[in-house]
């Protein structure tokens, strides 16, 4: 029986050995003649927070938008290479981008609640994707999403009030609730705290840490401190290249590439 006993190290490795959720291979992005993303290859794990850091204009948000085909909405944008989620090519012609975006939720830099009630903001996605059989079903989905967005207790008595009437931090948590209402598997966040004050930022960061129990979370942030606080893996982008990718602690303490070190120590950026 003894050989059945796993050592602490074995258990740690078993826990650390997470499934790959997103795989990008040789991804190139062009805006007209501008080669914005060059040869990006990366594997992003499930139930992990992965941070993209780098100076403004380095390509981190552009690459993030490739992961749910948001770049499709830009006429001059062309994406080459392979991006697979659970082994499926998301750029296959048979993939419906609308269905893909239900599976890959997105939260933007500036909170952008719809000009609707708090309830309807969250119910919108489940309604259009036919996720609720009836009103009771929809009520459950809305409550569950608002709880996941860590805002239920603040809004449960004013669900018919306008989403735009909430504070900035509450609006961003409402947008996170809206993104998780369609039961996505991946959550993309493009600088989700840059418009928020320090208290609201701390609340959203705490929420991100909880969300990784259920999702693969990918966050673009201009704040290295935030990346260090919330992520387990970090990718450093510079001039359209993904220079380095690894464990967050390693990237910040012993980066392998001199460009990463220069950025982290404040010499570039």
C-alpha positions, 0 to 999 in steps of 0.5 A, spaced: 500 500 500 505 504 501 507 506 494 500 509 493 502 514 498 504 521 494 509 525 497 507 532 499 512 534 493 508 529 488 501 532 490 504 539 489 506 537 482 499 534 481 495 540 483 500 545 479 499 540 473 493 544 470 490 543 463 492 547 457 486 552 456 488 556 450 494 555 445 497 560 440 502 558 435 505 563 431 500 568 431 501 574 427 497 581 427 497 586 421 493 593 421 494 594 414 501 594 413 503 595 421 505 588 423 502 589 430 504 582 433 509 578 431 510 570 432 507 569 438 506 562 441 504 561 448 500 556 452 495 559 457 493 554 463 486 553 465 484 556 472 490 560 472 490 568 472 495 570 466 497 577 466 500 580 460 504 586 461 509 591 457 509 598 455 503 602 452 502 600 444 506 593 445 501 589 443 498 586 449 491 588 448 491 587 441 493 579 442 488 579 448 483 581 443 485 575 438 483 570 443 475 572 442 476 574 435 474 582 437 479 584 432 474 581 427 470 588 428 476 592 425 476 592 417 484 593 416 486 587 421 488 581 419 490 575 424 494 569 422 497 563 425 493 558 430 489 559 436 486 553 439 481 553 445 480 546 448 484 544 442 479 547 437 481 552 432 477 558 434 478 562 427 475 556 423 470 558 418 465 554 422 466 557 428 460 563 430 464 569 433 457 570 437 457 563 440 465 564 441 464 570 445 459 567 450 465 562 451 470 567 452 467 573 456 470 580 456 471 585 461 473 592 458 478 598 461 472 602 462 466 600 465 460 599 460 454 597 463 448 597 458 443 603 459 438 598 462 436 595 469 442 592 473 437 585 472 437 586 464 444 588 464 446 581 467 440 577 463 442 580 456 447 574 454 443 568 457 437 571 454 440 571 447 443 565 448 437 561 450 440 559 457 434 560 461 427 556 460 423 561 464 423 567 468 425 563 474 431 560 471 433 567 469 432 569 476 437 564 478 442 565 473 442 573 474 443 572 482 448 567 481 452 571 476 451 577 481 454 573 486 460 571 482 461 578 481 461 580 488 456 585 488 449 581 489 449 584 496 449 591 494 444 591 488 439 585 490 434 590 492 435 595 486 435 590 481 430 594 477 434 600 477 439 603 472 446 599 471 449 606 470 447 609 477 452 605 480 459 607 482 465 606 478 467 600 482 460 597 482 459 598 475 465 594 473 463 588 478 456 588 474 460 588 468 464 582 470 457 579 473 455 580 466 461 577 462 460 570 467 452 570 466 453 566 460 457 561 463 464 562 459 470 558 460 475 564 459 475 571 462 479 576 458 480 583 462 483 589 458 486 593 464 479 592 468 482 597 474 485 603 470 479 607 471 478 605 478 480 608 485 484 604 490 478 601 494 474 599 488 481 596 485 482 592 491 475 589 490 476 587 483 483 584 484 480 580 490 474 578 485 479 576 480 483 571 485 476 568 486 474 567 479 480 563 477 477 557 481 472 557 475 475 560 469 482 561 465 483 569 467 487 573 462 488 580 464 492 586 461 495 590 466 499 596 465 500 595 473 506 591 474 504 591 482 497 588 480 500 583 475 504 581 481 498 581 486 493 577 482 497 572 477 500 566 477 503 566 470 506 573 466 507 574 459 512 580 457 510 584 451 515 589 447 514 592 440 509 586 438 513 581 441 512 576 447 519 577 450 518 572 456 513 568 459 513 564 465 511 564 473 509 571 475 514 570 481 520 568 476 518 574 471 519 579 476 525 576 480 529 573 475 527 575 468 531 571 463 531 576 458 534 583 459 529 587 456 524 584 461 529 586 466 529 593 463 522 594 463 521 591 471 526 596 473 523 602 470 529 603 465 524 602 459 516 603 458 
